[in-house]
Amino acid sequence: MTREQLLTWAKPRAVMKSIAQQAVFFALGLLSARAVVFGRCAPFGIAMAAACPWENALAAVLGAALGYILPGTVTVPMHCLTALLACIGIRWVLRSVAARLMQVKAGYAALLAGIPLLCTGMIVYFVNDSGSTAAAYAVAEALLAGAWAYFFSRTVDLFTEQRPMGHYLPQEMTCAAFSAGVFLLALAALRAGPITMGGVLAVLIILYASEYNGVAGGSVAGVAAGTCFAFTGDGLSGLAGAYGVGGLMAGLFAPLGRLPSACAFILSSAVASLPAAVTTQRLDTLWEVAAASVIYILLPERLTGNLIGRFAGKTDVREVPRAQDLRRTVVARLDHAADALGEVAGTVQQVGEKLDKAQQNRPQSALQELHRTQTAQNRRLMVRQFSAVSTVLEEMASEFELFERSDETSADLVSEVLYEFALQPLDVSCRVDRFERMTIEILAVRGEGVKVNKADLTREVSKVCGRTFSQPSISRTQTSWRLVFCERPLYRMVMGSARHNCYDNTLCGDSTRCFEDGTGRYIAILSDGMGTGGRAAVDGVMVSDLLAQLIQAGVGFDSALQIVNTAMGVKSGDESSATVDLVSADLYTGIVEFHKAGAAMSFVRVDGKVHPVDAPGIPVGILEQVSFHCSQEELAGNDLVVMVSDGALCEGTAWITALLEGSCEAKTPQELAEAVVAGAVARRSDGHDDDVTAIVLKLHAFRQQAD
């Protein structure tokens, strides 16, 4: 292409680019002006006019003016138009001075927006003699204009600067989040039934921020979006906290995938917004959260990855975190938050009881009595949720306390190994807990076309650290890989299971889940839904699956049980209950913990001798509070644990003990489980049938060959 042809082609392209930029700022000005807070203040159009680049100022002013003139749900005062004209006039007069204020451009924009709006607002106040409330609104409107002019200015710089992807500071991302909140507020006027476009987009932004920037991104986006909606005053004052908590929890669960992250956001934001929703009867935000979460889960990642990945944070390998200080800070804050939530639950309970006692002495109609009963039920539900969240935070603090120190020398050696495998380390953390077990967590970028053999990588990492590691668990994001190495445990578990359906029905009320939780524990869950058939199957599967998901996400056993108990209590109007039998085996030490909630007896074979493990308890779904009854056994290689449902015990336990003691090493765990189930069915003599399930767990030293 000749120079003349290149110039001929480039000129119309530059013109189209300029037209597109003007159209963008016209639309931004229009949306900013349509965002109204407190039901009467519209400062954001002026903020956009003050913050946009001078070459786009006319388009932004025209868009803002049109936004103020167009009819809407509220009437925008004319002083906003006057302040808009004053702002652009001052910018034109001082445009030569502004060129010398580039270092404080955002602050200059804040003054340009705030001062004219304050002056026009106070003039209206003195002329109309509207009272102190009008003066307060005028000052608040001017402050909002200045604040968002600052946010808009920093955000414009963020988009116009040519920086590599991911190299954005947290302060800049916070400004962008608050700027986006204004546009979402304007789009909230577009409604389809109980759902607004602005609300759905807000939740989507929070979820994507959690996916690509973790806890920090989700929390900032949630607080920013919630704060903007809270300014409307339409019963949405609790959204800042609800979205903030939702973003934080979504960020925590983001490494597990989109579904766990979305579920964490739904549950946590719903619980946090429950008091406000009950008070104001505003439940439309819950519909918006549900709709946005479904869109987030179903939307293919390839459609959004390139755009949102531009803002994904990137860790600088030269930054060495002060791990000990950070750990102590996190533990202290989690403990404090847990104590605060526990006190909130106690306060709500005490106040509610006093109010109930006072109302009992007053004559009330049947409708008032029904409303009081429903309020008490909602309060008890909220107290249980606050208590559950408090317990989860306490468990997180305890987990962080397990890590005693960081091994920087090993981290440097692991980094060198990664380079040998064509992996660029962004961050390497080698944590040693109080039991002297090391966990290595790596954030790295893989080169194009590079294939990594996990076995070879594990062998080299084990060699430089002087420890034996299992192969890593790997999770991938749009921009990086996360690898976690754990020291290889002393034992491994071999599992066998068998089941008999009552009267050979298709569905079974017993449900099982067995898995390793990633921290060196093997978990086995047996849940028996009360009764038989479809309804019992639904209860059993729901309890076992929810428990497994919560435990795999890092929630403790007791907290997971409380959450499942609450879920069982509200899933339907009919009574639902199920037993829980949970076994947790520490593969490093051989210590096995039994956690039972109404479950049948279990059996342990140690050195060839069998003894039962039993504990009283109440199934989940019956009472508002439920707890595990726990016991502990220390096992070694070739020892057994046998879990059964109550259908296996109708003819006593002596035959099971004899079967286990007589089997010795002749049968595998699978064969033993099948023998237990077959024996229970054959020995049934009362003419009835029941679901029968058996799980057999056999501990093997890691060097042993499993059966």
C-alpha positions in Angstrom: 0.0 0.0 0.0 1.4 3.4 -1.0 1.7 6.3 1.3 -1.1 8.2 -0.6 -3.4 5.1 -0.3 -2.6 4.7 3.4 -3.5 8.4 4.1 -6.7 8.1 2.0 -7.7 5.0 4.0 -6.7 6.3 7.4 -8.6 9.7 7.2 -12.2 8.3 7.1 -11.2 5.8 9.8 -10.0 8.6 12.1 -13.3 10.5 11.4 -15.4 7.4 12.3 -13.4 6.9 15.5 -14.0 10.5 16.5 -17.7 10.2 15.8 -17.8 7.0 17.9 -16.1 8.7 20.8 -18.6 11.7 20.7 -21.5 9.2 20.6 -20.1 7.4 23.6 -19.8 10.5 25.7 -23.2 11.7 24.6 -24.7 8.5 25.8 -22.7 8.7 29.1 -23.9 12.2 29.7 -27.5 11.1 29.0 -27.3 8.2 31.4 -25.5 10.2 34.1 -28.3 12.8 34.1 -31.0 10.2 34.3 -29.5 8.8 37.6 -31.5 10.3 40.5 -30.8 9.9 44.2 -32.9 10.8 47.3 -35.8 11.1 44.9 -34.9 14.7 44.0 -31.1 15.1 43.3 -29.4 14.5 39.9 -25.8 15.6 40.2 -24.1 13.1 38.0 -24.7 14.7 34.6 -22.8 17.8 35.9 -20.1 15.5 37.2 -19.7 13.9 33.7 -19.5 17.3 32.0 -16.7 18.3 34.4 -14.7 15.1 34.1 -14.8 14.2 30.4 -12.0 15.2 28.0 -12.4 18.7 26.7 -12.7 17.5 23.1 -15.7 15.4 24.1 -17.2 18.0 26.5 -19.8 19.3 24.1 -21.2 15.8 23.4 -21.3 15.1 27.1 -23.1 18.4 27.9 -25.7 17.9 25.2 -26.4 14.3 26.4 -26.7 15.5 30.1 -29.0 18.4 29.1 -31.2 16.0 27.1 -31.2 13.7 30.1 -32.3 16.5 32.4 -35.1 17.7 30.0 -36.6 14.3 29.2 -39.6 13.4 31.4 -39.0 10.7 34.1 -40.3 9.4 37.4 -39.1 12.6 39.1 -38.8 16.2 38.1 -35.2 17.4 37.9 -34.8 20.9 39.3 -33.9 23.6 36.8 -30.9 24.6 38.9 -29.2 21.4 37.6 -29.4 22.7 34.1 -28.1 26.1 35.3 -25.2 24.4 37.1 -24.5 22.3 34.0 -24.1 25.5 31.8 -22.0 27.2 34.5 -19.7 24.2 34.7 -19.0 24.0 31.0 -18.7 27.8 30.9 -16.0 27.8 33.6 -14.2 24.9 31.8 -14.1 27.0 28.6 -12.8 30.1 30.4 -10.2 28.2 32.3 -9.2 25.7 29.6 -5.7 27.2 29.3 -5.2 27.0 33.1 -6.5 23.4 33.2 -3.7 22.3 30.9 -1.2 23.1 33.7 -3.3 21.2 36.3 -2.8 17.7 34.9 -1.4 16.4 38.1 -4.5 17.3 40.0 -7.0 16.8 37.1 -9.4 14.7 39.1 -9.5 17.2 42.0 -10.0 20.0 39.5 -13.0 18.2 38.0 -14.5 17.7 41.5 -14.3 21.4 42.1 -15.8 22.3 38.7 -18.8 20.0 39.4 -19.4 20.7 43.1 -19.0 24.5 43.3 -21.6 25.5 40.6 -24.1 23.0 41.9 -23.7 24.2 45.5 -24.1 27.8 44.4 -27.2 27.2 42.4 -28.7 25.0 45.1 -28.1 27.5 47.8 -29.6 30.3 45.7 -32.8 28.2 45.3 -32.8 27.6 49.1 -32.5 31.4 49.9 -35.0 32.5 47.3 -37.7 29.9 48.2 -36.9 29.9 52.0 -37.4 26.1 51.8 -36.1 25.2 55.3 -33.0 23.4 56.6 -33.9 20.1 54.8 -33.6 21.8 51.4 -30.2 23.2 52.4 -29.0 19.8 53.5 -30.0 18.3 50.2 -28.2 21.1 48.3 -25.0 20.4 50.2 -25.3 16.6 49.7 -26.0 17.1 46.0 -22.9 19.2 45.6 -20.7 16.7 47.5 -22.0 13.9 45.4 -21.3 15.9 42.2 -17.7 16.5 43.3 -17.1 12.9 44.4 -18.4 11.4 41.2 -16.5 13.9 39.0 -13.4 12.6 40.7 -14.5 9.0 40.0 -15.4 9.8 36.4 -12.1 11.6 35.8 -10.0 8.7 37.2 -12.1 6.2 35.2 -11.6 8.1 31.9 -7.9 8.1 32.5 -8.1 4.3 33.1 -9.7 3.7 29.7 -7.6 6.2 27.7 -4.1 5.2 29.0 -2.4 2.5 27.0 -1.3 0.1 29.8 -0.9 -3.7 29.6 -3.9 -5.8 30.6 -4.3 -6.3 34.3 -1.9 -3.5 35.4 -4.6 -1.4 37.2 -4.3 -0.3 40.8 -7.0 -1.1 43.3 -7.8 2.6 43.7 -8.4 2.9 40.0 -10.7 -0.1 39.9 -12.6 1.3 42.8 -13.2 4.5 41.0 -14.4 2.6 37.9 -16.8 0.5 40.1 -18.4 3.6 41.6 -18.6 5.2 38.1 -20.4 2.1 36.7 -22.8 2.2 39.6 -24.2 5.5 38.4 -25.0 4.1 34.9 -26.6 1.1 36.5 -28.7 3.4 38.6 -29.9 5.1 35.5 -30.7 1.7 33.8 -32.8 0.7 36.9 -35.6 2.7 35.4 -35.9 0.0 32.7 -38.1 -2.6 34.3 -39.7 -5.9 33.3 -42.0 -6.9 36.1 -40.1 -7.1 39.4 -36.7 -7.1 37.5 -34.8 -4.0 36.5 -32.0 -4.0 33.9 -29.7 -2.0 36.2 -30.2 -4.5 39.0 -29.4 -7.5 36.8 -26.3 -5.8 35.3 -25.1 -4.8 38.8 -25.2 -8.5 40.0 -23.5 -9.7 36.8 -20.7 -7.1 37.3 -20.2 -8.2 40.9 -20.0 -11.9 39.9 -17.5 -11.3 37.1 -15.4 -9.1 39.4 -15.4 -11.9 41.9 -14.3 -14.4 39.2 -11.5 -12.3 37.8 -10.3 -10.4 40.9 -11.3 -12.6 43.7 -12.4 -11.4 47.1 -11.1 -7.8 46.6 -12.9 -7.4 43.2 -16.2 -8.9 44.4 -16.2 -6.8 47.6 -15.4 -3.5 45.9 -17.9 -4.0 43.1 -20.6 -5.1 45.6 -20.1 -2.2 47.9 -20.0 0.3 45.0 -23.1 -1.0 43.3 -25.0 -1.4 46.5 -24.1 2.1 47.7 -25.3 3.7 44.4 -28.7 1.9 44.7 -28.9 2.7 48.4 -28.8 6.4 47.6 -32.2 6.1 45.9 -33.9 5.7 49.2 -36.5 3.3 47.7 -36.2 0.7 50.5 -32.8 -0.4 49.2 -30.6 1.0 52.0 -29.4 -2.5 52.9 -28.0 -3.3 49.4 -24.5 -1.9 50.1 -24.0 -4.4 52.9 -25.8 -7.3 51.1 -24.0 -6.9 47.8 -20.7 -6.3 49.6 -21.1 -9.6 51.6 -22.3 -11.3 48.5 -19.3 -10.2 46.5 -16.9 -11.2 49.3 -18.4 -14.7 49.5 -18.5 -15.1 45.7 -14.8 -14.2 45.6 -14.0 -16.8 48.2 -15.8 -19.5 46.3 -14.7 -18.3 42.8 -11.8 -20.9 42.5 -14.4 -23.7 42.7 -16.2 -22.5 39.6 -19.1 -20.4 38.5 -21.9 -22.4 40.1 -20.5 -22.4 43.7 -19.6 -18.7 43.3 -23.1 -17.8 42.2 -24.7 -19.9 44.9 -22.5 -18.3 47.6 -23.6 -14.9 46.3 -27.3 -15.8 46.3 -27.3 -17.2 49.8 -25.1 -14.6 51.5 -26.7 -11.6 49.9 -30.2 -13.0 50.6 -29.3 -13.5 54.3 -27.7 -10.1 54.6 -30.7 -8.4 53.0 -33.3 -10.4 54.9 -33.9 -7.8 57.7 -34.4 -5.0 55.1 -36.6 -7.1 52.9 -38.9 -8.1 55.8 -39.2 -4.5 56.9 -39.7 -2.9 53.5 -41.4 -5.8 51.7 -38.9 -5.2 48.8 -38.2 -8.6 47.4 -37.6 -7.6 43.8 -33.8 -7.5 44.4 -33.9 -11.2 45.1 -35.5 -11.8 41.7 -32.8 -9.7 40.1 -30.1 -11.7 41.9 -31.6 -15.0 40.8 -32.0 -13.9 37.2 -28.4 -12.5 37.0 -27.0 -15.6 38.5 -28.6 -17.8 36.0 -27.3 -15.6 33.1 -23.8 -15.7 34.7 -23.8 -19.5 34.9 -25.2 -20.1 31.4 -23.2 -17.4 29.5 -20.1 -19.0 27.8 -16.8 -17.8 29.2 -15.4 -17.1 25.7 -17.9 -14.3 25.2 -16.8 -12.4 28.2 -13.2 -13.5 28.9 -11.3 -11.2 26.6 -13.2 -8.1 27.8 -13.3 -8.7 31.5 -9.9 -10.3 31.5 -8.5 -6.8 30.7 -9.2 -5.8 34.3 -8.0 -9.0 36.0 -5.4 -8.3 38.7 -1.9 -9.5 38.2 0.5 -10.3 40.9 4.0 -8.9 40.7 6.6 -11.6 41.4 8.9 -9.0 42.9 6.4 -8.2 45.7 7.1 -10.5 48.7 4.1 -10.4 51.0 4.6 -10.2 54.7 2.9 -13.5 55.3 3.1 -13.5 59.1 1.6 -10.0 59.5 -1.1 -10.8 56.9 -2.0 -14.0 58.7 -2.3 -12.4 62.1 -4.4 -9.5 60.6 -6.7 -11.9 58.8 -7.2 -14.0 61.9 -7.9 -11.0 64.1 -10.4 -9.6 61.7 -12.2 -12.9 61.2 -12.4 -13.4 64.9 -13.7 -9.9 65.4 -16.3 -10.3 62.7 -17.4 -13.6 64.1 -17.8 -12.1 67.6 -19.7 -9.1 66.1 -22.1 -11.4 64.2 -22.6 -13.5 67.3 -23.5 -10.4 69.3 -25.9 -9.2 66.6 -27.7 -12.6 66.7 -27.9 -12.4 70.5 -29.2 -8.8 70.4 -31.8 -9.6 67.8 -33.0 -12.5 69.9 -33.2 -10.6 73.1 -35.0 -7.6 71.6 -37.4 -9.9 69.8 -38.2 -11.8 73.0 -38.9 -8.6 74.9 -41.2 -7.3 72.2 -43.0 -10.6 72.1 -43.5 -10.5 75.8 -44.8 -7.0 75.7 -47.3 -7.8 72.9 -48.6 -10.9 74.7 -50.2 -8.7 77.3 -52.2 -6.7 74.7 -55.4 -7.9 73.1 -54.8 -8.7 69.4 -56.8 -9.8 66.5 -56.3 -13.1 64.7 -54.5 -11.3 61.9 -52.2 -9.5 64.3 -51.4 -12.7 66.0 -50.6 -14.4 62.7 -48.3 -11.5 61.7 -46.6 -11.7 65.1 -46.0 -15.4 64.7 -44.6 -14.9 61.2 -42.3 -12.2 62.4 -41.0 -14.4 65.2 -40.3 -17.2 62.7 -38.4 -14.8 60.4 -36.5 -13.5 63.4 -35.5 -17.0 64.5 -34.4 -17.8 60.9 -32.3 -14.7 60.8 -30.7 -15.4 64.2 -29.8 -18.9 63.0 -28.2 -17.6 59.8 -26.2 -15.0 61.7 -25.0 -17.6 64.1 -24.1 -19.9 61.2 -22.1 -17.2 59.5 -20.4 -16.4 62.8 -19.3 -20.0 63.2 -18.0 -20.2 59.6 -15.9 -17.1 60.2 -14.5 -18.6 63.5 -13.6 -21.8 61.6 -11.8 -19.8 58.9 -9.8 -18.0 61.6 -8.9 -21.3 63.1 -7.8 -22.7 59.7 -5.6 -19.6 59.2 -4.0 -20.1 62.6 -2.8 -23.6 61.6 -0.2 -22.0 59.3 2.7 -21.1 61.5 5.2 -19.8 59.0 6.2 -19.3 55.4 9.3 -21.0 53.9 10.7 -18.4 51.5 13.8 -20.5 50.7 11.6 -23.3 49.5 9.4 -20.8 47.6 12.5 -19.6 45.7 13.6 -23.1 44.8 10.1 -24.0 43.6 10.1 -20.9 41.4 13.3 -22.1 39.7 11.7 -25.5 39.1 8.7 -23.8 37.5 11.0 -21.9 35.1 12.5 -25.2 34.0 9.1 -26.4 33.1 8.3 -23.3 31.1 5.9 -22.0 33.8 6.2 -18.3 34.7 5.5 -18.0 38.4 3.4 -15.0 39.4 3.3 -16.0 43.1 4.7 -19.0 45.1 3.7 -19.6 48.7 5.1 -22.4 50.8 3.2 -22.6 54.1 4.1 -24.8 57.0 1.5 -25.6 59.6 1.9 -26.4 63.3 2.3 -30.1 62.4 5.2 -29.3 60.1 3.3 -30.2 57.0 4.0 -28.0 54.0 1.4 -26.8 51.5 2.6 -25.1 48.3 0.3 -22.8 46.4 1.4 -21.5 43.0 -0.1 -18.9 40.7 1.6 -19.2 37.3 1.3 -18.5 33.6 2.0 -21.3 31.1 3.8 -20.6 27.8 2.0 -21.1 24.5 2.0 -24.8 23.4 3.8 -26.0 26.5 2.8 -29.3 28.0 3.6 -30.1 31.6 3.9 -33.6 33.0 2.4 -33.5 36.5 4.3 -36.5 37.7 7.7 -35.0 36.6 6.8 -31.6 38.1 5.8 -33.2 41.4 9.0 -35.2 41.6 11.2 -32.1 41.0 9.2 -30.0 43.5 9.5 -32.8 46.1 13.3 -33.0 45.5 14.1 -29.3 46.0 11.8 -29.1 49.1 13.1 -32.3 50.7 9.5 -33.6 51.2 7.2 -36.0 49.4 4.2 -34.3 47.7 1.1 -35.7 46.0 0.4 -34.6 42.5 -1.1 -31.1 42.5 -4.7 -30.0 42.2 -5.0 -27.5 39.3 -7.5 -24.9 38.6 -7.4 -22.5 35.6 -8.6 -18.9 35.1 -8.6 -16.7 32.0 -5.1 -15.4 32.8 -3.3 -18.0 35.0 -3.1 -21.4 36.6 -3.4 -22.2 40.3 -1.5 -25.3 41.5 -1.7 -26.6 45.0 0.7 -29.3 46.3 0.1 -31.1 49.6 2.5 -33.4 51.3 1.6 -37.0 50.6 -0.2 -38.6 53.6 0.8 -41.8 55.3 -2.4 -43.6 54.5 -5.0 -43.9 51.7 -8.5 -45.1 52.0 -10.1 -47.9 50.0 -13.9 -47.8 49.9 -16.6 -50.3 49.0 -20.4 -49.7 49.1 -23.6 -51.6 48.5 -27.3 -50.9 48.6 -30.6 -52.6 48.6 -33.8 -50.7 47.7 -36.9 -51.4 49.7 -39.1 -53.8 47.8 -36.7 -53.3 44.8 -38.1 -49.8 44.2 -36.4 -47.6 41.7 -35.6 -44.9 44.4 -33.8 -45.4 47.7 -34.0 -43.2 50.8 -30.3 -43.8 51.6 -27.7 -41.5 50.0 -23.9 -41.6 50.2 -21.0 -39.4 49.3 -17.3 -40.2 49.7 -14.5 -37.9 48.8 -11.1 -36.4 49.8 -11.5 -32.7 50.9 -8.1 -31.6 49.7 -6.6 -31.1 53.2 -5.6 -34.7 53.9 -9.0 -35.9 55.1 -11.2 -38.7 53.6 -14.9 -37.9 54.2 -17.8 -40.5 54.0 -21.4 -39.4 54.4 -24.4 -41.6 54.8 -27.8 -39.9 55.0 -31.1 -41.9 55.5 -34.2 -40.0 54.6 -37.1 -40.9 56.9 -39.4 -43.5 55.3 -38.9 -45.1 51.9 -39.5 -44.2 48.2 -39.3 -40.9 46.4 -39.8 -38.5 49.3 -37.2 -40.2 51.4 -34.8 -40.2 48.4 -35.2 -36.5 48.0 -34.4 -35.8 51.6 -31.4 -38.2 51.7 -29.9 -36.9 48.5 -30.4 -33.2 49.5 -28.7 -33.7 52.9 -25.7 -35.7 51.6 -25.1 -33.4 48.6 -25.4 -30.2 50.6 -23.1 -31.4 53.3 -20.6 -32.6 50.7 -20.6 -29.3 48.8 -20.2 -27.2 52.0 -17.4 -29.4 53.4 -15.6 -29.3 50.0 -15.9 -25.5 50.1 -14.1 -25.4 53.5 -17.1 -25.1 55.8 -16.7 -26.9 59.1 -18.9 -29.9 60.0 -21.0 -28.2 62.7 -21.6 -25.1 60.5 -22.5 -27.3 57.5 -25.0 -29.2 59.7 -26.7 -26.0 60.8 -27.0 -24.8 57.3 -28.4 -28.1 56.1 -30.9 -28.2 59.0 -32.1 -24.7 58.1 -32.5 -25.7 54.4 -34.5 -28.8 55.4 -36.8 -26.7 57.6 -37.7 -24.3 54.8 -37.6 -26.5 51.7 -41.4 -27.2 51.9 -44.3 -26.9 54.1 -44.3 -30.6 55.0 -42.1 -32.1 57.6 -38.8 -33.4 56.2 -36.0 -35.1 58.1 -33.0 -37.3 57.5 -30.2 -38.8 59.6 -26.6 -37.9 59.1 -23.7 -40.3 59.6 -20.3 -38.7 58.8 -16.9 -40.2 59.1 -13.7 -38.1 58.7 -10.4 -39.9 58.5 -7.1 -38.0 58.8 -4.9 -39.7 56.3 -1.8 -38.2 57.9 -2.4 -39.7 61.4 -5.0 -42.4 61.0 -7.4 -40.7 63.5 -11.0 -41.3 62.5 -13.8 -39.0 63.8 -17.4 -40.1 63.9 -20.1 -37.4 63.6 -23.7 -38.7 64.0 -27.1 -36.9 64.0 -29.7 -39.6 64.5 -27.7 -42.1 62.6 -27.5 -45.9 63.1 -24.6 -47.7 64.8 -21.3 -48.0 63.0 -18.5 -50.6 63.5 -14.8 -50.4 63.8 -12.3 -53.3 63.4 -8.9 -52.6 65.0 -6.3 -55.4 65.0 -9.0 -57.9 64.1 -11.3 -57.0 67.0 -14.7 -55.4 66.2 -16.5 -52.9 68.5 -19.6 -50.7 67.8 -19.6 -46.9 67.6 -23.0 -45.5 68.6 -24.3 -42.1 69.8 -27.7 -40.7 70.5 -29.0 -37.8 68.4 -31.8 -36.2 66.5 -32.0 -36.1 62.7 -31.9 -32.8 60.8 -35.0 -31.0 59.8 -37.0 -31.6 63.1 -35.8 -29.0 65.5 -34.5 -25.5 65.0 -31.1 -26.4 66.5 -29.2 -29.6 65.8 -25.8 -30.9 66.7 -23.5 -33.8 66.0 -22.6 -36.4 68.7 -18.9 -37.1 68.1 -16.4 -39.8 69.0 -12.9 -40.7 67.8 -10.9 -43.8 67.0 -7.2 -44.2 66.1 -6.7 -46.7 63.2 -3.7 -48.2 61.5 -3.1 -50.0 58.3 -5.7 -52.7 57.4 -8.2 -51.5 60.0 -11.8 -51.1 59.0 -14.8 -48.7 59.4 -18.3 -50.0 58.5 -21.2 -47.5 58.2 -24.7 -48.9 57.8 -28.3 -47.5 57.6 -30.9 -48.6 60.2 -32.3 -51.2 57.7 -29.2 -53.4 58.3 -29.7 -53.6 62.1 -33.3 -55.0 62.3 -31.9 -58.5 63.3 -29.3 -57.2 65.8 -25.6 -56.6 65.5 -24.0 -59.9 66.5 -24.0 -61.3 63.0 -22.3 -58.2 61.6 -19.6 -58.4 64.3 -19.1 -62.1 63.5 -18.9 -61.4 59.8 -16.3 -58.7 60.2 -14.1 -60.6 62.6 -14.3 -63.7 60.5 -13.4 -62.0 57.2 -9.9 -61.0 58.3 -8.0 -60.2 55.0 -10.1 -62.6 52.8 -12.5 -60.0 51.5 -12.1 -56.6 49.9 -14.1 -53.6 51.2 -16.5 -54.0 48.2 -17.1 -57.7 49.0 -17.6 -56.9 52.6 -20.2 -54.2 51.9 -22.1 -56.6 49.6 -22.0 -59.3 52.2 -23.4 -57.0 54.9 -26.3 -55.9 52.7 -27.1 -59.4 51.5 -27.0 -60.7 55.1 -29.3 -58.0 56.3 -31.9 -58.7 53.6 -31.7 -62.5 54.1 -32.1 -62.3 57.9 -35.1 -60.0 57.9 -37.9 -62.1 59.6 -40.7 -59.6 60.3 -42.2 -59.7 56.8 -41.3 -56.1 56.0 -38.6 -54.6 53.9 -36.5 -51.4 54.2 -33.6 -49.6 52.4 -30.3 -51.1 53.4 -26.9 -49.4 52.7 -23.4 -50.3 53.8 -20.1 -48.4 53.4 -16.8 -50.2 54.2 -13.6 -48.1 54.6 -10.2 -49.8 54.8 -7.1 -47.8 55.7 -4.0 -48.7 53.8 -0.4 -47.6 54.5 0.5 -45.6 51.3 3.3 -48.1 50.4 0.7 -50.9 50.5 -1.0 -52.2 47.3 -4.7 -51.6 47.7 -7.0 -54.6 47.4 
